[in-house]
Amino acid sequence: MSKKKKIEPLTGEELLQKVKELENSSREEKAKACGYSTQTKNGLERVNIMKFQNALIDAADILPAGKQGPGRGGRNASYRISVQSNGNLLIGAAYTKQMELVAGDEFLITLGRKHIKLKQVDLEEDGGDE
C-alpha cells in the first residue's frame, strides 16, 4: 500500500482562489481539494469541514466576534437609556467600547432643560496653557 503525500492545507488568498475555481463543487469536495482531509488508520478519508470553514473565515478577513462587536453576541446598542430605580443613569459597555473609553476617563456634565450633555475632558486641556 503506497502512502499518499500529505497535501498542506491552503490558506489566505490561495484558499479563496481555489474555492472560487470550485464554485460548483460540494463543500466536502472543496475541503478535500484545498487539503482539509486526512486518512484514518483504517484507510478512510476524513474531511475536516470545521478547519476548512475557519480557514475560509480567516482568509476572507471576516470577524465573527472580533473588535467590532461584543464577544458572545449580546444585544445591539439602542442609544436609549432609562433612569434606574436608585436615580442613576447607566451608560452600557457597548457605548464605552465603541468610544474606546477606559476606566478613569472623565466627562463634564451639562444640564439643559430636557437634556444632559456629556463632554469628554481631554487630558491636554486640563494642564492647559491658559
Backbone as CSV, one residue per row, in Angstrom:
resi,resn,N_x,N_y,N_z,CA_x,CA_y,CA_z,C_x,C_y,C_z
1,MET,0.846,-1.182,0.000,0.000,0.000,0.000,0.891,1.244,0.000
2,SER,0.706,2.106,-0.961,1.525,3.311,-1.032,0.875,4.424,-0.225
3,LYS,1.708,5.135,0.476,1.183,6.238,1.285,1.053,7.469,0.411
4,LYS,-0.069,8.173,0.585,-0.271,9.431,-0.128,0.556,10.514,0.533
5,LYS,1.127,11.361,-0.274,1.851,12.507,0.271,0.821,13.494,0.818
6,LYS,1.007,13.909,2.043,0.045,14.808,2.676,0.104,16.178,2.015
7,ILE,-1.061,16.658,1.599,-1.169,17.983,0.985,-1.272,19.006,2.107
8,GLU,-0.453,20.032,2.039,-0.512,21.120,3.034,-1.788,21.924,2.771
9,PRO,-2.635,22.126,3.789,-3.885,22.879,3.589,-3.610,24.305,3.094
10,LEU,-4.420,24.731,2.146,-4.290,26.086,1.608,-4.839,27.092,2.620
11,THR,-4.272,28.286,2.599,-4.751,29.364,3.465,-4.711,30.669,2.681
12,GLY,-5.330,31.681,3.243,-5.257,33.027,2.681,-5.796,33.140,1.269
13,GLU,-5.107,33.905,0.465,-5.545,34.204,-0.898,-5.597,32.947,-1.760
14,GLU,-4.646,32.027,-1.540,-4.647,30.766,-2.304,-5.932,29.978,-2.068
15,LEU,-6.371,29.932,-0.815,-7.592,29.224,-0.452,-8.808,29.857,-1.135
16,LEU,-8.904,31.180,-1.058,-10.036,31.873,-1.668,-10.083,31.636,-3.178
17,GLN,-8.920,31.655,-3.823,-8.843,31.450,-5.268,-9.300,30.039,-5.639
18,LYS,-8.842,29.039,-4.883,-9.201,27.645,-5.153,-10.698,27.430,-4.965
19,VAL,-11.271,28.032,-3.945,-12.711,27.891,-3.688,-13.503,28.532,-4.826
20,LYS,-13.026,29.665,-5.344,-13.695,30.299,-6.492,-13.667,29.389,-7.708
21,GLU,-12.532,28.726,-7.923,-12.403,27.808,-9.061,-13.370,26.639,-8.940
22,LEU,-13.653,26.215,-7.710,-14.503,25.052,-7.463,-15.916,25.448,-7.038
23,GLU,-16.403,26.592,-7.500,-17.674,27.114,-7.007,-18.858,26.171,-7.215
24,ASN,-18.803,25.275,-8.212,-19.912,24.359,-8.460,-19.752,23.018,-7.734
25,SER,-18.709,22.883,-6.930,-18.450,21.647,-6.195,-19.107,21.704,-4.813
26,SER,-19.248,20.535,-4.200,-19.819,20.481,-2.845,-18.789,20.994,-1.840
27,ARG,-19.246,21.260,-0.650,-18.373,21.762,0.409,-17.277,20.739,0.729
28,GLU,-17.659,19.459,0.765,-16.685,18.398,1.045,-15.609,18.332,-0.039
29,GLU,-16.025,18.425,-1.298,-15.075,18.376,-2.412,-14.111,19.564,-2.360
30,LYS,-14.643,20.723,-2.019,-13.787,21.914,-1.897,-12.764,21.721,-0.778
31,ALA,-13.236,21.209,0.368,-12.342,20.998,1.511,-11.237,20.001,1.151
32,LYS,-11.598,18.907,0.467,-10.599,17.913,0.051,-9.580,18.535,-0.890
33,ALA,-10.055,19.266,-1.889,-9.172,19.864,-2.888,-8.232,20.896,-2.279
34,CYS,-8.647,21.501,-1.170,-7.826,22.521,-0.518,-6.935,21.936,0.571
35,GLY,-6.960,20.612,0.735,-6.060,19.958,1.671,-6.611,19.774,3.075
36,TYR,-7.904,19.885,3.244,-8.501,19.757,4.570,-9.121,18.372,4.766
37,SER,-8.335,17.334,4.445,-8.770,15.963,4.690,-7.568,15.150,5.152
38,THR,-7.848,14.075,5.882,-6.789,13.198,6.390,-7.209,11.750,6.190
39,GLN,-6.240,10.842,6.246,-6.505,9.412,6.172,-6.574,8.857,7.595
40,THR,-7.594,8.065,7.877,-7.683,7.418,9.186,-6.807,6.164,9.176
41,LYS,-6.641,5.526,10.323,-5.847,4.301,10.423,-6.440,3.197,9.560
42,ASN,-7.746,3.224,9.388,-8.438,2.210,8.591,-8.367,2.511,7.093
43,GLY,-7.735,3.611,6.725,-7.612,3.966,5.317,-8.763,4.799,4.778
44,LEU,-9.681,5.181,5.631,-10.799,6.016,5.207,-10.375,7.486,5.170
45,GLU,-10.978,8.229,4.255,-10.666,9.652,4.163,-11.645,10.431,5.028
46,ARG,-11.108,11.299,5.857,-11.928,12.124,6.758,-11.751,13.585,6.349
47,VAL,-12.857,14.253,6.053,-12.818,15.659,5.646,-13.072,16.518,6.882
48,ASN,-12.171,17.468,7.136,-12.308,18.336,8.296,-12.974,19.655,7.862
49,ILE,-14.303,19.630,7.892,-15.095,20.775,7.436,-14.889,21.995,8.335
50,MET,-14.794,21.783,9.660,-14.647,22.921,10.577,-13.342,23.679,10.330
51,LYS,-12.225,22.958,10.166,-10.958,23.639,9.886,-11.043,24.399,8.569
52,PHE,-11.703,23.783,7.588,-11.878,24.418,6.277,-12.695,25.705,6.404
53,GLN,-13.817,25.622,7.119,-14.679,26.800,7.304,-13.939,27.911,8.055
54,ASN,-13.204,27.533,9.106,-12.450,28.532,9.869,-11.362,29.174,9.021
55,ALA,-10.707,28.384,8.180,-9.677,28.932,7.287,-10.304,29.894,6.287
56,LEU,-11.507,29.567,5.808,-12.206,30.472,4.885,-12.549,31.798,5.566
57,ILE,-13.016,31.708,6.794,-13.365,32.923,7.545,-12.116,33.781,7.738
58,ASP,-11.003,33.155,8.136,-9.753,33.893,8.334,-9.264,34.508,7.022
59,ALA,-9.363,33.733,5.937,-8.877,34.209,4.639,-9.708,35.373,4.129
60,ALA,-11.011,35.332,4.378,-11.892,36.398,3.909,-11.844,37.601,4.835
61,ASP,-11.092,37.495,5.924,-10.940,38.571,6.903,-12.278,38.985,7.494
62,ILE,-13.108,37.972,7.756,-14.401,38.214,8.397,-14.186,38.082,9.894
63,LEU,-14.702,39.036,10.649,-14.556,38.995,12.100,-15.872,38.558,12.730
64,PRO,-16.028,37.263,13.007,-17.275,36.822,13.599,-17.499,37.367,14.994
65,ALA,-16.404,37.506,15.754,-16.545,38.037,17.094,-15.322,38.832,17.438
66,GLY,-14.987,39.726,16.619,-13.775,40.488,16.820,-14.015,41.792,17.505
67,LYS,-13.231,42.821,17.150,-13.311,44.123,17.807,-14.629,44.830,17.564
68,GLN,-15.255,44.562,16.427,-16.413,45.354,16.075,-17.651,45.066,16.918
69,GLY,-17.731,43.909,17.542,-18.940,43.602,18.284,-18.639,42.945,19.607
70,PRO,-19.679,42.710,20.394,-19.496,42.056,21.672,-19.019,40.623,21.488
71,GLY,-18.310,40.098,22.488,-17.703,38.792,22.388,-18.659,37.629,22.222
72,ARG,-19.796,37.635,22.877,-20.678,36.482,22.801,-22.027,36.844,22.218
73,GLY,-22.074,37.729,21.291,-23.371,38.095,20.735,-23.912,39.302,21.455
74,GLY,-24.768,39.066,22.410,-25.311,40.164,23.200,-26.325,40.987,22.437
75,ARG,-26.707,42.101,23.025,-27.703,42.980,22.414,-27.038,44.036,21.554
76,ASN,-27.825,44.615,20.679,-27.353,45.759,19.897,-27.629,47.029,20.698
77,ALA,-26.779,48.022,20.509,-26.961,49.298,21.199,-28.233,49.966,20.674
78,SER,-29.087,50.429,21.584,-30.352,51.059,21.176,-30.263,52.580,21.245
79,TYR,-29.203,53.107,21.866,-29.000,54.543,22.047,-30.111,55.166,22.872
80,ARG,-30.699,54.378,23.763,-31.686,54.864,24.722,-31.360,54.251,26.069
81,ILE,-31.501,55.046,27.110,-31.340,54.530,28.466,-32.487,55.067,29.303
82,SER,-32.708,54.466,30.462,-33.743,54.978,31.353,-33.156,55.112,32.753
83,VAL,-33.798,55.939,33.534,-33.347,56.175,34.902,-33.638,54.919,35.716
84,GLN,-32.651,54.463,36.461,-32.826,53.281,37.292,-33.584,53.646,38.554
85,SER,-34.026,52.634,39.292,-34.840,52.872,40.485,-34.099,53.670,41.553
86,ASN,-32.747,53.627,41.541,-31.984,54.392,42.522,-31.638,55.799,42.017
87,GLY,-32.156,56.176,40.840,-31.943,57.517,40.303,-30.723,57.642,39.405
88,ASN,-29.981,56.573,39.207,-28.780,56.620,38.369,-29.103,56.425,36.893
89,LEU,-28.261,57.010,36.073,-28.274,56.720,34.643,-27.055,55.853,34.369
90,LEU,-27.254,54.740,33.696,-26.156,53.836,33.404,-25.933,53.794,31.906
91,ILE,-24.720,54.118,31.489,-24.359,54.031,30.078,-23.640,52.696,29.908
92,GLY,-24.159,51.856,29.062,-23.667,50.487,28.933,-22.307,50.352,28.283
93,ALA,-21.763,49.143,28.400,-20.437,48.831,27.879,-20.380,48.944,26.357
94,ALA,-21.490,48.723,25.676,-21.493,48.824,24.209,-21.063,50.223,23.770
95,TYR,-21.507,51.224,24.495,-21.178,52.607,24.137,-19.744,52.957,24.522
96,THR,-19.319,52.490,25.682,-17.954,52.808,26.119,-16.924,52.093,25.254
97,LYS,-17.227,50.869,24.813,-16.319,50.161,23.903,-16.260,50.855,22.553
98,GLN,-17.408,51.289,22.070,-17.475,51.965,20.778,-16.633,53.243,20.782
99,MET,-16.611,53.939,21.915,-15.823,55.165,22.028,-14.411,54.911,22.533
100,GLU,-14.086,53.623,22.790,-12.778,53.218,23.288,-12.426,53.927,24.607
101,LEU,-13.420,53.995,25.493,-13.209,54.609,26.800,-12.578,53.597,27.743
102,VAL,-11.818,54.094,28.694,-11.201,53.232,29.697,-11.583,53.750,31.082
103,ALA,-11.410,52.901,32.066,-11.728,53.282,33.437,-10.936,54.533,33.814
104,GLY,-11.610,55.495,34.400,-10.946,56.726,34.819,-11.152,57.891,33.863
105,ASP,-11.663,57.644,32.648,-11.944,58.758,31.724,-12.976,59.672,32.370
106,GLU,-12.773,60.984,32.229,-13.654,61.958,32.880,-14.484,62.724,31.866
107,PHE,-15.656,63.186,32.327,-16.578,63.918,31.478,-17.111,65.134,32.222
108,LEU,-17.397,66.195,31.475,-18.107,67.347,32.007,-19.585,67.114,31.747
109,ILE,-20.420,67.404,32.744,-21.859,67.225,32.608,-22.501,68.586,32.460
110,THR,-23.278,68.754,31.406,-24.015,69.988,31.183,-25.500,69.644,31.192
111,LEU,-26.254,70.294,32.099,-27.680,70.037,32.193,-28.446,71.085,31.419
112,GLY,-29.346,70.633,30.579,-30.245,71.521,29.856,-31.645,71.331,30.401
113,ARG,-32.616,71.992,29.784,-33.985,71.852,30.262,-34.500,70.428,30.130
114,LYS,-34.228,69.806,28.992,-34.708,68.439,28.767,-33.606,67.532,28.230
115,HIS,-32.375,67.868,28.541,-31.291,67.013,28.072,-30.094,67.065,29.022
116,ILE,-29.263,66.076,28.912,-27.998,66.004,29.649,-26.920,65.789,28.598
117,LYS,-25.890,66.624,28.649,-24.815,66.517,27.669,-23.535,66.119,28.400
118,LEU,-22.859,65.099,27.876,-21.579,64.665,28.425,-20.493,65.034,27.431
119,LYS,-19.454,65.699,27.926,-18.334,66.064,27.071,-17.073,65.516,27.719
120,GLN,-16.329,64.716,26.946,-15.125,64.109,27.493,-14.076,65.173,27.760
121,VAL,-13.473,65.094,28.943,-12.424,66.024,29.342,-11.110,65.497,28.790
122,ASP,-10.465,66.276,27.943,-9.163,65.878,27.399,-8.094,66.169,28.419
123,LEU,-7.144,65.289,28.529,-6.033,65.487,29.480,-5.225,66.718,29.114
124,GLU,-5.098,66.990,27.814,-4.316,68.148,27.357,-4.949,69.460,27.795
125,GLU,-6.295,69.501,27.855,-6.993,70.727,28.239,-6.834,70.992,29.738
126,ASP,-6.739,69.909,30.542,-6.661,70.075,31.988,-5.365,70.791,32.402
127,GLY,-4.253,70.403,31.801,-2.981,71.017,32.172,-2.723,72.256,31.332
128,GLY,-3.758,72.823,30.794,-3.794,73.872,29.781,-2.739,74.954,29.812
129,ASP,-2.606,75.637,28.673,-1.695,76.774,28.569,-2.534,78.041,28.597
130,GLU,-3.358,78.210,29.567,-4.248,79.381,29.606,-3.563,80.581,30.188
